[in-house]
Amino acid sequence: MSPATILDVAGSAGVSIKTVSRVVNGEARVADSTREKVLQAIKALGYQRNMFARGLRADKSRVLGLLYDNPKGDYPTDVLLGALTHCRESGYHLQVEVLRGRDLPAQAIKFLSETRLDGVMLTPPVCDNMEVLAVLADYDIPYVRVSPNKPRPGECYIAIDDRQAGEHLANCLLELGHRRIGFIRGIPGHAASRLRYEGYRGALARHGLAYDPDLVLPGKFDFASGFGGAAQLMALPDPPTAIFACNDEMAAGVLSWAHEQGMPVPGTLSVCGFDGGTISRVVWPLLTTCRQPIRELGKAAIRRLIEVSISGKREGTPLILPFELVTGHSTGKCNCFPDTAGQTAGT
């Protein structure tokens, strides 16, 4: 019979993995009755923290792990390439696992029990799954989160300033004379989706413009979200003159819808995206976008994991990497102002 895991204890006690982790670590933020249920389950199951895995890490494996979801599009691919590049340069190997579905903690336990890792990097949305983080803590494996939704005090995470970048991109549209700007968000719960949206709202406020919820739609960071979002936004009685999509793949969907409708871009509708990957350079017209250093995010996370593996010091300061505005041909001055019609940004 295999040893009990933290997942077994959580199921027996009827609590979350995070709660079990808090009890095991002696944290105070647990009700006495809940703590007692967890302790009884630990005793009944004979659960022991994964000391074997801890002992193995005294002898370094020079293998790191990457846990991620959403394996489509430029972002995860470029993060992976950046991580692989730095692993290769540093004499490490990288093992990759996609966590999807409802049983992420169980998937994480299976992955960790079958591998011997010096550290793990996590990208959104997996990096914000508290139960997966509790599993990593149970195995005593150091980890680095890329663009977490809620950073912890003293945590060394890797990110860009998505809020500032979102505000900067929205400002560019506002400076072109656009006042009705549609916004297509990314997957709910993603830090990038929330922060870029906050930046969009901040830009509107700084220009003295009222927020219109009809101009903001949910999205999924995929082509279909952009295509359908464009159709919905442009069907409004007072449609936007520009659409800010939360990533380049959705922006490509907006462009495709506009082409299908025979709508000139940027003559009638300006479009901008976010990421600055391959998609932004192969669509027509070329996208105005915010380029984030995606591969460097992966490299920096691996660099940090190696440092933690060697030093054992897990706390540190966040590493915030710079972004870059890339002005393409998909944005132009708002033609609702006759003297500025037809002029394209950057030309």
C-alpha positions as CSV (number, residue, x, y, z in Angstrom):
1,M,0.0,0.0,0.0
2,S,1.4,3.4,-1.0
3,P,2.1,6.0,1.7
4,A,-0.7,8.5,2.4
5,T,-0.3,11.9,0.8
6,I,-1.4,15.4,1.7
7,L,-4.2,14.9,-0.8
8,D,-5.4,11.8,1.2
9,V,-5.4,13.8,4.4
10,A,-7.4,16.6,2.9
11,G,-10.0,14.3,1.6
12,S,-10.3,12.4,4.8
13,A,-10.7,15.6,6.9
14,G,-12.9,17.3,4.4
15,V,-10.6,20.3,4.0
16,S,-8.4,21.8,1.4
17,I,-4.8,20.9,0.8
18,K,-3.8,24.4,1.9
19,T,-5.5,23.9,5.3
20,V,-3.6,20.6,5.8
21,S,-0.4,22.4,4.9
22,R,-1.1,25.1,7.5
23,V,-1.8,22.5,10.2
24,V,1.4,20.6,9.4
25,N,3.4,23.8,9.4
26,G,2.0,24.9,12.7
27,E,0.4,28.1,11.3
28,A,-2.1,29.9,13.5
29,R,-4.8,30.7,10.9
30,V,-6.8,27.4,11.4
31,A,-9.9,27.0,13.7
32,D,-9.3,24.6,16.6
33,S,-12.1,22.2,15.4
34,T,-10.6,22.1,11.9
35,R,-7.1,21.6,13.2
36,E,-8.3,18.6,15.3
37,K,-10.0,17.0,12.3
38,V,-6.8,17.3,10.3
39,L,-4.7,15.9,13.1
40,Q,-7.1,12.9,13.5
41,A,-6.9,12.2,9.8
42,I,-3.1,12.4,9.9
43,K,-3.0,9.9,12.7
44,A,-5.5,7.6,11.1
45,L,-3.8,7.5,7.8
46,G,-0.2,7.4,9.2
47,Y,0.7,10.4,7.1
48,Q,4.2,11.7,7.2
49,R,5.7,14.7,5.4
50,N,7.8,13.7,2.4
51,M,11.1,13.5,4.2
52,F,12.4,11.0,1.6
53,A,12.1,13.6,-1.1
54,R,13.8,16.2,1.2
55,G,16.7,13.8,1.7
56,L,17.1,13.2,-2.0
57,R,17.5,17.0,-2.5
58,A,20.6,17.0,-0.5
59,D,22.2,15.4,-3.5
60,K,21.3,17.8,-6.4
61,S,19.7,16.2,-9.5
62,R,20.3,19.3,-11.7
63,V,16.8,18.8,-13.0
64,L,14.1,21.5,-12.8
65,G,10.4,21.4,-13.5
66,L,7.9,23.5,-15.3
67,L,4.2,23.3,-14.4
68,Y,1.8,25.2,-16.7
69,D,-1.6,25.2,-18.4
70,N,-2.9,26.8,-21.7
71,P,-0.3,25.2,-24.0
72,K,-1.5,27.3,-27.0
73,G,-0.2,30.5,-28.5
74,D,3.1,32.4,-28.2
75,Y,3.3,33.0,-24.5
76,P,3.7,29.4,-23.1
77,T,5.9,28.4,-26.0
78,D,8.3,31.4,-25.6
79,V,8.4,30.9,-21.8
80,L,9.4,27.3,-22.4
81,L,12.0,28.2,-24.9
82,G,13.5,30.8,-22.6
83,A,13.6,28.2,-19.7
84,L,15.1,25.5,-21.9
85,T,17.8,27.9,-23.2
86,H,19.0,28.9,-19.7
87,C,18.8,25.2,-18.5
88,R,21.0,24.2,-21.4
89,E,23.5,27.0,-20.8
90,S,23.7,26.1,-17.1
91,G,24.0,22.4,-17.4
92,Y,20.5,21.6,-16.1
93,H,17.6,19.6,-17.6
94,L,14.0,20.6,-17.7
95,Q,11.0,18.4,-17.2
96,V,7.7,19.8,-18.3
97,E,4.2,18.9,-17.1
98,V,0.9,20.3,-18.2
99,L,-1.7,20.5,-15.4
100,R,-5.3,20.6,-16.7
101,G,-8.7,19.7,-15.4
102,R,-10.1,19.5,-11.9
103,D,-7.5,17.4,-10.1
104,L,-4.4,19.6,-10.4
105,P,-3.1,18.7,-6.9
106,A,-3.2,15.0,-7.7
107,Q,-1.5,15.6,-11.0
108,A,1.2,17.6,-9.2
109,I,1.7,14.8,-6.7
110,K,2.1,12.2,-9.4
111,F,4.6,14.4,-11.3
112,L,6.7,15.1,-8.1
113,S,6.6,11.5,-7.0
114,E,8.0,10.3,-10.3
115,T,10.7,12.9,-10.6
116,R,13.6,14.3,-8.5
117,L,13.7,18.0,-8.9
118,D,15.8,20.8,-7.6
119,G,13.1,23.4,-8.1
120,V,9.9,24.2,-10.1
121,M,8.7,27.2,-12.1
122,L,5.1,27.9,-12.5
123,T,3.2,30.1,-15.0
124,P,-0.4,31.4,-14.9
125,P,-2.9,30.1,-14.0
126,V,-1.1,27.2,-12.3
127,C,1.1,29.6,-10.3
128,D,-2.0,30.8,-8.5
129,N,-3.4,27.4,-7.5
130,M,-3.0,27.4,-3.8
131,E,-3.4,23.6,-3.5
132,V,-0.6,23.0,-6.0
133,L,1.6,25.4,-4.0
134,A,0.7,23.4,-0.9
135,V,1.8,20.2,-2.6
136,L,5.1,21.8,-3.5
137,A,5.5,23.0,0.1
138,D,4.8,19.4,1.3
139,Y,7.5,18.1,-0.9
140,D,9.8,21.0,0.3
141,I,10.5,21.9,-3.3
142,P,11.5,25.5,-4.0
143,Y,9.5,27.2,-6.7
144,V,9.4,30.5,-8.6
145,R,6.1,31.9,-9.9
146,V,5.9,33.8,-13.2
147,S,3.4,36.7,-13.1
148,P,1.4,35.6,-10.0
149,N,-2.0,37.1,-9.3
150,K,-1.3,37.8,-5.6
151,P,2.4,38.0,-4.8
152,R,3.4,37.2,-1.2
153,P,5.6,39.4,1.0
154,G,9.2,38.6,0.5
155,E,8.5,36.5,-2.6
156,C,10.9,36.6,-5.5
157,Y,8.6,36.3,-8.4
158,I,9.2,37.2,-12.1
159,A,6.9,39.5,-14.0
160,I,6.4,42.7,-16.0
161,D,4.3,45.7,-14.7
162,D,1.1,44.6,-16.6
163,R,-0.9,47.4,-15.1
164,Q,1.5,50.1,-16.3
165,A,1.8,48.4,-19.7
166,G,-2.0,48.3,-20.1
167,E,-2.3,51.9,-19.1
168,H,0.4,52.9,-21.5
169,L,-1.2,51.1,-24.4
170,A,-4.6,52.6,-23.7
171,N,-3.0,56.0,-23.4
172,C,-1.6,55.6,-27.0
173,L,-5.2,55.0,-28.3
174,L,-6.5,58.0,-26.3
175,E,-3.7,60.2,-27.7
176,L,-4.9,59.2,-31.2
177,G,-8.2,60.8,-30.4
178,H,-10.2,57.6,-29.5
179,R,-12.8,58.0,-26.8
180,R,-14.8,54.8,-27.3
181,I,-12.3,52.1,-26.7
182,G,-13.5,48.5,-26.5
183,F,-11.5,46.1,-24.2
184,I,-11.5,42.3,-24.4
185,R,-10.2,40.7,-21.2
186,G,-8.3,37.4,-20.9
187,I,-9.2,34.4,-18.8
188,P,-10.7,35.3,-15.4
189,G,-8.2,34.8,-12.5
190,H,-5.2,35.6,-14.6
191,A,-3.1,38.4,-13.1
192,A,-2.3,39.7,-16.5
193,S,-6.0,40.0,-17.4
194,R,-6.9,41.9,-14.2
195,L,-3.9,44.2,-14.3
196,R,-4.2,45.2,-17.9
197,Y,-7.8,45.9,-17.4
198,E,-7.0,48.1,-14.4
199,G,-4.5,49.9,-16.6
200,Y,-7.2,50.5,-19.2
201,R,-9.5,51.9,-16.6
202,G,-6.7,54.1,-15.1
203,A,-6.0,55.6,-18.5
204,L,-9.7,56.5,-19.0
205,A,-9.8,58.1,-15.6
206,R,-6.7,60.2,-16.2
207,H,-8.3,61.5,-19.4
208,G,-11.5,62.4,-17.6
209,L,-13.6,59.7,-19.4
210,A,-16.5,57.8,-17.8
211,Y,-16.1,54.0,-17.7
212,D,-18.7,52.2,-19.9
213,P,-19.1,48.5,-18.9
214,D,-20.7,47.8,-22.3
215,L,-17.3,48.3,-23.9
216,V,-15.6,45.6,-21.8
217,L,-16.1,41.9,-22.7
218,P,-14.7,38.7,-21.2
219,G,-12.2,36.7,-23.3
220,K,-10.2,33.5,-23.2
221,F,-6.9,34.6,-24.6
222,D,-7.8,32.8,-27.9
223,F,-8.6,33.8,-31.5
224,A,-12.4,33.0,-31.1
225,S,-12.7,35.4,-28.2
226,G,-11.3,38.2,-30.3
227,F,-13.5,37.4,-33.3
228,G,-16.7,37.1,-31.3
229,G,-15.8,40.0,-29.1
230,A,-15.3,42.3,-32.1
231,A,-18.7,41.3,-33.5
232,Q,-20.4,42.0,-30.2
233,L,-18.7,45.3,-29.6
234,M,-19.2,46.6,-33.1
235,A,-22.9,45.8,-32.9
236,L,-23.4,48.3,-30.1
237,P,-25.6,51.3,-30.9
238,D,-22.5,53.5,-30.3
239,P,-19.6,51.2,-31.3
240,P,-16.0,51.8,-30.3
241,T,-13.5,53.3,-32.7
242,A,-10.7,51.2,-31.2
243,I,-10.4,47.8,-29.6
244,F,-7.7,46.8,-27.1
245,A,-7.4,43.0,-26.9
246,C,-5.7,41.6,-23.8
247,N,-3.3,39.5,-26.0
248,D,-2.2,39.3,-29.6
249,E,-4.2,36.1,-30.4
250,M,-7.4,37.8,-29.5
251,A,-6.3,40.9,-31.4
252,A,-5.8,38.7,-34.5
253,G,-9.4,37.5,-34.1
254,V,-10.5,41.2,-34.1
255,L,-8.6,41.8,-37.3
256,S,-10.1,38.7,-38.9
257,W,-13.6,39.8,-38.1
258,A,-12.9,43.3,-39.5
259,H,-11.5,41.9,-42.7
260,E,-14.5,39.6,-43.1
261,Q,-16.8,42.6,-42.7
262,G,-14.8,44.7,-45.2
263,M,-14.1,47.2,-42.3
264,P,-10.9,49.2,-42.9
265,V,-8.2,48.9,-40.2
266,P,-7.2,51.5,-39.0
267,G,-9.4,53.7,-41.2
268,T,-12.6,52.7,-39.4
269,L,-11.4,50.6,-36.5
270,S,-8.0,50.7,-34.7
271,V,-6.8,47.4,-33.0
272,C,-4.1,46.7,-30.6
273,G,-2.9,43.6,-28.8
274,F,-0.5,42.5,-26.1
275,D,2.6,40.2,-26.0
276,G,4.6,41.1,-29.1
277,G,5.2,37.5,-30.2
278,T,5.1,35.9,-33.6
279,I,1.4,36.5,-34.2
280,S,1.8,40.3,-34.0
281,R,4.4,40.1,-36.8
282,V,2.5,37.9,-39.3
283,V,-1.0,39.4,-39.3
284,W,-2.0,42.2,-41.6
285,P,-1.9,45.0,-40.8
286,L,1.0,44.6,-38.4
287,L,-0.2,44.9,-34.8
288,T,0.4,47.7,-32.5
289,T,1.2,45.8,-29.3
290,C,3.0,45.8,-26.0
291,R,6.0,43.5,-26.3
292,Q,6.9,41.7,-23.1
293,P,10.2,39.8,-22.8
294,I,8.5,36.4,-22.6
295,R,11.6,34.3,-23.2
296,E,13.5,36.4,-20.6
297,L,10.8,35.7,-18.1
298,G,11.5,31.9,-18.6
299,K,15.2,32.5,-18.4
300,A,15.0,34.6,-15.3
301,A,12.8,32.1,-13.5
302,I,15.3,29.3,-14.2
303,R,18.2,31.5,-13.1
304,R,16.4,32.2,-9.8
305,L,15.6,28.5,-9.3
306,I,19.3,27.6,-9.7
307,E,20.3,30.3,-7.2
308,V,17.8,29.0,-4.7
309,S,18.9,25.4,-5.2
310,I,22.5,26.4,-4.5
311,S,22.0,28.9,-1.6
312,G,18.8,27.5,0.0
313,K,17.6,31.1,0.4
314,R,14.0,31.3,-0.9
315,E,13.1,34.9,-0.1
316,G,14.1,37.8,-2.2
317,T,12.9,40.8,-4.1
318,P,10.7,40.6,-7.2
319,L,12.3,40.8,-10.6
320,I,10.2,43.2,-12.8
321,L,11.3,43.1,-16.4
322,P,10.7,46.0,-18.9
323,F,8.1,46.1,-21.6
324,E,8.2,47.8,-24.9
325,L,5.5,49.5,-27.0
326,V,5.6,48.4,-30.6
327,T,3.7,50.7,-33.0
328,G,2.4,48.8,-35.9
329,H,-0.1,49.7,-38.7
330,S,-3.3,48.5,-37.0
331,T,-3.8,51.8,-35.1
332,G,-4.5,55.3,-36.4
333,K,-6.0,58.6,-35.5
334,C,-9.7,58.5,-34.8
335,N,-11.6,59.5,-38.0
336,C,-14.4,61.0,-35.9
337,F,-12.2,64.1,-36.0
338,P,-12.1,65.3,-39.7
339,D,-8.7,66.9,-39.5
340,T,-7.0,63.7,-38.3
341,A,-8.8,61.1,-40.5
342,G,-6.7,58.5,-42.2
343,Q,-3.4,59.2,-40.4
344,T,-1.8,56.1,-39.1
345,A,0.2,55.9,-35.9
346,G,3.9,55.7,-36.6
347,T,3.7,56.9,-40.2
